């Protein structure tokens, strides 16, 4: 896509060394797309609340639904999204399924976001 005359810098001087360095470090479009999709998952306050609950303990759908005052169906839907994104994992104990965070990276992402919004 070419820039219009109004969108171009008044003084056009490409810093080829900077452009080459950044181009070399820039991830592939597919990776950046996947990253954007991951951040979309964090764009829902219910999913953030579920992740916060799972910071403290693994929980079943019933417990999460009670804590958030939501239906089990609504919680199950959100957990499915979180599972698909590999942010939560589950284990079965008899007929009960317990959910937990997939790994420490999930907590790190949330912690970094909280630190940023708290500044």
C-alpha positions as CSV (number, residue, x, y, z in Angstrom):
1,X,0.0,0.0,0.0
2,X,1.5,3.3,-1.1
3,X,1.1,6.4,1.1
4,X,-0.6,9.4,-0.3
5,X,1.3,12.7,-0.6
6,X,-0.4,13.9,2.6
7,X,0.6,10.8,4.6
8,X,4.3,11.0,3.7
9,X,6.9,12.6,5.9
10,X,7.8,16.1,4.7
11,X,11.5,15.1,4.7
12,X,11.7,11.6,3.3
13,X,14.9,9.9,4.5
14,X,14.8,6.2,5.3
15,X,17.2,5.0,7.9
16,X,18.0,1.8,6.2
17,X,20.1,0.4,9.1
18,X,17.1,0.8,11.5
19,X,14.6,-0.6,9.0
20,X,16.8,-3.6,8.3
21,X,17.3,-4.3,12.0
22,X,13.6,-4.1,12.8
23,X,12.7,-6.1,9.7
24,X,15.0,-8.9,10.8
25,X,13.5,-9.0,14.3
26,X,9.9,-8.7,13.2
27,X,7.9,-11.9,13.7
28,X,6.0,-13.5,10.9
29,X,2.5,-12.2,10.2
30,X,1.0,-15.5,11.3
31,X,2.7,-15.2,14.7
32,X,1.5,-11.7,15.2
33,X,-2.0,-12.7,14.2
34,X,-1.9,-15.5,16.8
35,X,-0.7,-13.0,19.4
36,X,-3.5,-10.6,18.6
37,X,-6.0,-13.5,18.9
38,X,-4.6,-14.3,22.3
39,X,-5.0,-10.8,23.5
40,X,-8.7,-10.8,22.3
41,X,-9.3,-13.6,24.8
42,X,-8.2,-11.2,27.6
43,X,-10.7,-8.6,26.3
44,X,-13.7,-10.2,28.2
45,X,-14.1,-9.3,31.9
46,X,-15.8,-12.6,32.7
47,X,-12.8,-14.6,31.4
48,X,-10.5,-12.3,33.4
49,X,-12.5,-13.0,36.5
50,X,-12.4,-16.8,35.9
51,X,-8.6,-16.6,35.5
52,X,-8.3,-14.6,38.7
53,X,-10.3,-17.3,40.5
54,X,-8.1,-20.0,39.1
55,X,-5.0,-18.1,40.4
56,X,-6.2,-19.1,43.9
57,X,-7.3,-22.6,43.4
58,X,-8.4,-25.1,40.8
59,X,-12.2,-25.0,40.7
60,X,-15.1,-26.8,39.1
61,X,-17.8,-25.1,36.9
62,X,-20.3,-25.1,39.8
63,X,-17.9,-23.3,42.1
64,X,-17.0,-20.7,39.5
65,X,-20.6,-20.1,38.6
66,X,-21.5,-19.6,42.3
67,X,-18.6,-17.2,42.8
68,X,-19.4,-15.1,39.8
69,X,-23.2,-15.4,40.2
70,X,-23.6,-16.8,36.7
71,X,-25.1,-19.9,35.1
72,X,-23.0,-23.0,34.7
73,X,-23.7,-22.8,31.0
74,X,-22.2,-19.3,30.7
75,X,-19.2,-20.4,32.7
76,X,-18.8,-23.6,30.6
77,X,-18.8,-21.5,27.4
78,X,-16.1,-19.2,28.7
79,X,-14.0,-22.1,30.0
80,X,-14.2,-23.6,26.5
81,X,-12.8,-20.4,25.0
82,X,-10.0,-20.4,27.6
83,X,-9.2,-24.1,27.0
84,X,-9.1,-23.6,23.2
85,X,-6.6,-20.8,23.8
86,X,-4.6,-23.0,26.1
87,X,-4.9,-20.7,29.0
88,X,-6.7,-23.2,31.3
89,X,-6.4,-27.0,31.6
90,X,-8.6,-29.5,33.3
91,X,-8.5,-32.8,35.2
92,X,-11.4,-35.1,35.9
93,X,-12.1,-36.5,39.4
94,X,-15.0,-38.9,39.1
95,X,-17.8,-37.0,37.5
96,X,-16.3,-33.6,38.5
97,X,-14.0,-31.6,36.2
98,X,-11.6,-29.2,37.9
99,X,-10.0,-26.3,36.0
100,X,-6.7,-24.6,36.6
101,X,-4.3,-22.3,34.8
102,X,-2.3,-23.9,32.1
103,X,1.0,-22.5,33.3
104,X,2.7,-19.6,35.0
105,X,2.7,-17.6,31.8
106,X,-1.0,-16.9,32.2
107,X,-0.5,-15.3,35.6
108,X,2.5,-13.3,34.3
109,X,0.4,-11.9,31.5
110,X,-2.4,-10.8,33.9
111,X,0.1,-9.5,36.5
112,X,1.8,-7.4,33.8
113,X,-1.6,-6.0,32.7
114,X,-2.6,-5.2,36.2
115,X,0.7,-3.4,36.8
116,X,0.2,-1.4,33.6
117,X,-3.4,-0.3,34.5
118,X,-2.4,0.5,38.1
119,X,0.3,3.0,37.0
